[in-house]
Amino acid sequence: MTRRPMLIIACYATIYVVWGSTYFFIRRSVSSLPWSWVLAIRWTVGGALLLGASLARGRRPQLPSRREVAASISLGVLLLLVGNGGITIAEKNLDSYIAALIASSTPIVVALFDGLVLGKRLTLSRLLGIALGFSGVALLLYNGHSVGSSLSPALLIGLLGVAGWGLATSLAHRVPVHGDTTVNSGMQMMFVGIVTLLGSLLFGPPPARVFAAVSPSSVFGVLYLAIVGSLAFSAYTFLVANEPAERVVSYALVNPVIALLIGLGFGGESPTPLLPLGLPLILVGVAFMFYGEKAIRRLRCGPPGTE
């Protein structure tokens, strides 16, 4: 741990709780607000906050090149419009905790795209993680009759969103992006926010009609996503710079559990029949993606001092 243990702990608590709670607030946001307006407000405000934060540091950030802007926009479309947008659309008719559990399989999808797009070899532990993770998702989608009958349009859109996020995560290692994470993420958020805002204005109902029907719950939800959710990104950036990567990615194991507790405890959502089996399988699968190779090496070498 670094010289600032309390700050480290606060940052972990932030990304665990805030990112785990975003699914609940997405569900609240789309209850009376069109998904395109949720994305427009969330990403325009969030992008402005991040770009403003990069300027407030006291030094002028280096301007991105044209290639970096193009790469950032392409990744932003996959991450925020297809990825997060798919989850947002799905939660119109999908419980928030189910969306979170489906999204928790993202590292497994990333491993598949790493093999298909980047040609990375899939190790035994990763293959086992993929098998366990997708088995958990299948159990989660079982409605008491069959998995296939559970594949509603909302679920398929959510799965498409996870695929878009996973593809972008793999491609991010191959495309030139701006070195400053805050600037890069700010550009992505602003672009997607402005595009969805223009789309809402041009092709959606008049704003006056939209906001006349919006509930206080939706307003609070989208503001929470835009402000608190974006501030959590700063905590994540700090951890990436100061903590081991294998410890930082533990949020992928914690977020679904937080989302599950919030959705069932405060959202009045109902558990699926095989949730007690599906949830552990997904989390174990994700754990194998992150820590499987290290665990296998330790088993082969034996405990310290036995060599």
C-alpha positions as CSV (number, residue, x, y, z in Angstrom):
1,M,0.0,0.0,0.0
2,T,1.2,3.5,-0.7
3,R,2.0,6.3,1.7
4,R,-1.6,7.4,1.5
5,P,-3.5,4.4,2.8
6,M,-6.7,6.2,3.7
7,L,-6.9,7.8,0.3
8,I,-6.3,4.4,-1.3
9,I,-9.1,2.8,0.8
10,A,-11.5,5.7,-0.1
11,C,-10.8,5.3,-3.8
12,Y,-11.5,1.5,-3.6
13,A,-14.7,2.1,-1.7
14,T,-15.7,4.7,-4.3
15,I,-15.3,2.5,-7.4
16,Y,-16.8,-0.5,-5.6
17,V,-19.9,1.2,-4.4
18,V,-20.4,4.0,-7.0
19,W,-19.8,1.8,-10.0
20,G,-21.8,-1.0,-8.5
21,S,-24.7,1.4,-7.9
22,T,-24.8,2.8,-11.4
23,Y,-27.0,0.0,-12.7
24,F,-29.7,0.8,-10.2
25,F,-29.6,4.5,-11.2
26,I,-29.6,3.7,-14.9
27,R,-32.9,1.7,-14.2
28,R,-34.3,4.8,-12.4
29,S,-33.2,7.1,-15.1
30,V,-34.9,5.3,-18.0
31,S,-38.1,4.8,-16.0
32,S,-39.5,8.1,-17.4
33,L,-36.6,9.5,-19.6
34,P,-35.8,8.2,-23.0
35,W,-32.5,6.3,-23.2
36,S,-31.0,8.7,-25.7
37,W,-31.6,11.7,-23.3
38,V,-30.0,9.6,-20.4
39,L,-26.9,9.1,-22.5
40,A,-26.9,12.7,-23.8
41,I,-27.1,14.2,-20.3
42,R,-24.8,11.7,-18.6
43,W,-21.9,11.9,-21.1
44,T,-22.1,15.6,-22.0
45,V,-22.0,16.6,-18.3
46,G,-19.4,13.8,-17.5
47,G,-17.2,14.8,-20.4
48,A,-17.3,18.5,-19.4
49,L,-16.3,17.6,-15.8
50,L,-13.4,15.5,-16.9
51,L,-12.1,17.9,-19.5
52,G,-12.5,20.7,-17.0
53,A,-10.6,18.7,-14.4
54,S,-7.7,18.2,-16.8
55,L,-7.5,22.0,-17.3
56,A,-7.8,22.7,-13.6
57,R,-4.6,20.9,-12.8
58,G,-2.6,24.0,-13.4
59,R,-0.9,22.9,-16.6
60,R,-2.2,22.9,-20.1
61,P,-2.7,19.4,-21.3
62,Q,-1.1,18.3,-24.6
63,L,-3.5,18.6,-27.5
64,P,-4.4,15.2,-29.1
65,S,-3.4,14.5,-32.7
66,R,-5.9,13.8,-35.4
67,R,-5.2,10.1,-35.2
68,E,-5.7,10.2,-31.4
69,V,-9.0,12.0,-31.8
70,A,-10.2,9.5,-34.4
71,A,-9.1,6.6,-32.3
72,S,-10.7,8.0,-29.2
73,I,-14.0,8.7,-30.9
74,S,-14.1,5.2,-32.4
75,L,-13.5,3.6,-29.0
76,G,-16.0,6.0,-27.4
77,V,-18.7,4.9,-29.8
78,L,-18.1,1.2,-28.9
79,L,-17.7,1.8,-25.2
80,L,-20.3,4.4,-24.4
81,L,-22.8,4.3,-27.2
82,V,-22.9,0.6,-28.1
83,G,-21.6,-0.7,-24.7
84,N,-23.1,1.5,-22.1
85,G,-25.9,2.4,-24.4
86,G,-26.9,-1.2,-24.9
87,I,-27.1,-1.7,-21.1
88,T,-29.1,1.5,-20.7
89,I,-31.6,0.5,-23.4
90,A,-31.9,-3.0,-21.9
91,E,-32.6,-1.7,-18.4
92,K,-35.9,-0.2,-19.6
93,N,-37.2,-3.8,-19.4
94,L,-34.5,-5.5,-17.4
95,D,-33.8,-5.6,-13.7
96,S,-30.7,-3.6,-12.8
97,Y,-28.9,-6.5,-11.0
98,I,-29.4,-8.8,-14.1
99,A,-27.8,-6.1,-16.3
100,A,-24.9,-5.9,-13.8
101,L,-24.3,-9.6,-13.7
102,I,-24.4,-9.8,-17.5
103,A,-21.9,-6.9,-17.6
104,S,-19.7,-8.7,-15.1
105,S,-18.8,-11.2,-17.9
106,T,-17.0,-8.4,-19.8
107,P,-13.5,-9.6,-18.9
108,I,-14.5,-13.0,-20.3
109,V,-15.6,-11.4,-23.6
110,V,-12.4,-9.3,-23.6
111,A,-10.4,-12.6,-23.5
112,L,-12.3,-13.9,-26.4
113,F,-11.7,-10.8,-28.5
114,D,-8.0,-10.8,-27.4
115,G,-7.8,-14.2,-29.0
116,L,-9.8,-13.4,-32.1
117,V,-8.6,-9.8,-32.8
118,L,-5.1,-9.7,-31.2
119,G,-4.1,-13.3,-31.7
120,K,-3.4,-13.8,-28.0
121,R,-3.2,-17.4,-26.9
122,L,-5.9,-18.5,-24.5
123,T,-4.4,-20.2,-21.5
124,L,-6.0,-23.1,-19.7
125,S,-7.1,-20.9,-16.8
126,R,-8.6,-18.4,-19.2
127,L,-10.5,-21.1,-21.1
128,L,-11.8,-22.4,-17.8
129,G,-12.8,-18.9,-16.8
130,I,-14.7,-18.4,-20.1
131,A,-16.5,-21.8,-19.6
132,L,-17.5,-21.0,-16.0
133,G,-18.5,-17.4,-16.8
134,F,-20.7,-18.3,-19.7
135,S,-22.2,-21.2,-17.8
136,G,-23.1,-18.8,-15.0
137,V,-24.7,-16.4,-17.5
138,A,-26.7,-19.3,-19.0
139,L,-28.0,-20.2,-15.5
140,L,-28.8,-16.6,-14.8
141,L,-31.0,-16.5,-17.9
142,Y,-32.9,-19.7,-17.1
143,N,-36.5,-18.8,-16.3
144,G,-37.7,-22.1,-15.1
145,H,-38.4,-23.5,-18.6
146,S,-35.4,-22.9,-20.9
147,V,-32.6,-20.5,-21.5
148,G,-33.8,-19.7,-25.0
149,S,-37.2,-18.6,-23.9
150,S,-35.5,-16.1,-21.5
151,L,-33.7,-14.3,-24.4
152,S,-35.9,-11.2,-24.6
153,P,-35.0,-8.3,-26.8
154,A,-33.8,-6.5,-23.7
155,L,-31.4,-9.3,-22.8
156,L,-30.1,-9.5,-26.4
157,I,-29.5,-5.7,-26.4
158,G,-27.6,-6.0,-23.1
159,L,-25.5,-8.8,-24.4
160,L,-24.7,-6.7,-27.5
161,G,-23.6,-3.9,-25.2
162,V,-21.2,-6.2,-23.4
163,A,-19.8,-7.4,-26.7
164,G,-19.3,-3.7,-27.8
165,W,-17.5,-2.9,-24.6
166,G,-15.3,-6.0,-24.8
167,L,-14.3,-5.3,-28.4
168,A,-13.4,-1.8,-27.6
169,T,-11.3,-2.9,-24.6
170,S,-9.3,-5.3,-26.9
171,L,-8.9,-2.7,-29.7
172,A,-7.7,-0.1,-27.2
173,H,-4.3,-1.9,-27.1
174,R,-3.9,-1.5,-30.9
175,V,-5.0,2.1,-31.6
176,P,-3.1,5.3,-30.8
177,V,-4.9,7.2,-28.0
178,H,-4.0,10.3,-26.0
179,G,-1.6,9.5,-23.1
180,D,-3.7,11.4,-20.6
181,T,-6.5,9.1,-19.5
182,T,-8.7,12.0,-18.3
183,V,-8.4,13.9,-21.6
184,N,-9.1,10.7,-23.6
185,S,-12.1,9.7,-21.6
186,G,-13.4,13.3,-21.6
187,M,-13.2,13.4,-25.4
188,Q,-15.1,10.1,-25.7
189,M,-17.8,11.2,-23.3
190,M,-18.3,14.6,-25.0
191,F,-18.5,13.1,-28.4
192,V,-21.1,10.5,-27.5
193,G,-23.0,13.0,-25.4
194,I,-23.2,15.6,-28.2
195,V,-24.1,12.9,-30.8
196,T,-26.9,11.5,-28.7
197,L,-28.1,15.0,-27.8
198,L,-28.3,16.0,-31.5
199,G,-30.1,12.7,-32.2
200,S,-32.6,13.3,-29.5
201,L,-33.3,16.8,-30.7
202,L,-33.6,15.8,-34.4
203,F,-35.4,12.5,-34.2
204,G,-37.1,12.4,-30.8
205,P,-40.1,14.1,-29.3
206,P,-39.8,17.8,-28.4
207,P,-37.7,18.4,-25.3
208,A,-40.6,20.2,-23.7
209,R,-42.8,17.1,-23.9
210,V,-39.9,14.8,-22.7
211,F,-39.1,16.9,-19.6
212,A,-42.8,17.5,-18.8
213,A,-43.2,13.8,-18.2
214,V,-39.9,13.1,-16.4
215,S,-40.1,12.0,-12.8
216,P,-37.9,13.3,-10.0
217,S,-36.4,9.8,-9.6
218,S,-35.2,9.9,-13.2
219,V,-33.7,13.4,-12.8
220,F,-31.8,12.3,-9.7
221,G,-30.7,9.1,-11.4
222,V,-29.2,10.8,-14.5
223,L,-27.5,13.5,-12.4
224,Y,-26.0,10.8,-10.2
225,L,-24.7,9.0,-13.2
226,A,-23.3,12.2,-14.7
227,I,-21.7,13.7,-11.6
228,V,-21.0,11.0,-9.1
229,G,-20.3,8.3,-11.7
230,S,-17.8,10.6,-13.5
231,L,-16.1,11.6,-10.3
232,A,-15.6,7.8,-9.5
233,F,-13.5,7.7,-12.7
234,S,-11.0,10.0,-11.0
235,A,-10.7,7.5,-8.2
236,Y,-10.1,4.7,-10.7
237,T,-7.4,6.8,-12.5
238,F,-5.6,7.4,-9.2
239,L,-5.7,3.7,-8.3
240,V,-4.4,2.7,-11.8
241,A,-1.4,4.9,-11.2
242,N,-0.7,3.9,-7.6
243,E,-1.9,0.3,-7.1
244,P,-1.1,-3.1,-8.7
245,A,-3.4,-3.8,-11.7
246,E,-4.5,-7.2,-10.4
247,R,-5.8,-5.5,-7.2
248,V,-7.5,-2.6,-9.1
249,V,-9.5,-5.0,-11.4
250,S,-11.1,-6.5,-8.3
251,Y,-13.9,-4.0,-8.9
252,A,-15.2,-6.4,-11.6
253,L,-15.8,-9.0,-8.8
254,V,-17.3,-6.6,-6.3
255,N,-19.6,-4.4,-8.6
256,P,-22.1,-7.1,-9.5
257,V,-22.5,-8.1,-5.8
258,I,-23.2,-4.4,-4.9
259,A,-25.6,-4.1,-7.8
260,L,-27.4,-7.3,-6.7
261,L,-27.8,-6.1,-3.1
262,I,-29.1,-2.7,-4.2
263,G,-31.4,-4.1,-6.8
264,L,-33.0,-6.8,-4.6
265,G,-32.8,-4.7,-1.4
266,F,-34.0,-1.3,-2.5
267,G,-35.2,-1.7,-6.1
268,G,-37.9,-4.3,-5.4
269,E,-36.5,-6.6,-8.1
270,S,-37.1,-10.3,-8.1
271,P,-34.3,-13.0,-8.2
272,T,-34.2,-15.4,-11.1
273,P,-34.7,-19.1,-10.3
274,L,-31.0,-20.1,-10.5
275,L,-29.4,-16.9,-9.3
276,P,-27.7,-18.7,-6.3
277,L,-25.8,-20.9,-8.8
278,G,-25.3,-18.4,-11.7
279,L,-23.8,-15.6,-9.6
280,P,-21.0,-17.7,-8.0
281,L,-20.1,-19.3,-11.4
282,I,-19.8,-15.8,-13.1
283,L,-17.6,-14.5,-10.3
284,V,-15.4,-17.6,-10.2
285,G,-15.0,-17.4,-14.0
286,V,-14.0,-13.7,-13.7
287,A,-11.6,-14.6,-10.9
288,F,-9.9,-17.2,-13.1
289,M,-9.5,-14.5,-15.8
290,F,-7.6,-12.3,-13.4
291,Y,-5.8,-14.6,-11.0
292,G,-5.8,-18.1,-12.5
293,E,-2.3,-18.0,-14.0
294,K,-0.8,-16.7,-10.7
295,A,-2.6,-19.4,-8.7
296,I,-1.4,-22.2,-11.0
297,R,2.2,-20.9,-10.8
298,R,2.0,-20.9,-7.0
299,L,0.6,-24.5,-7.0
300,R,3.4,-25.7,-9.2
301,C,6.1,-24.0,-7.2
302,G,4.6,-24.8,-3.8
303,P,4.4,-22.5,-0.8
304,P,7.3,-20.1,-0.1
305,G,10.3,-21.8,1.5
306,T,9.6,-25.3,0.1
307,E,11.9,-25.1,-2.9
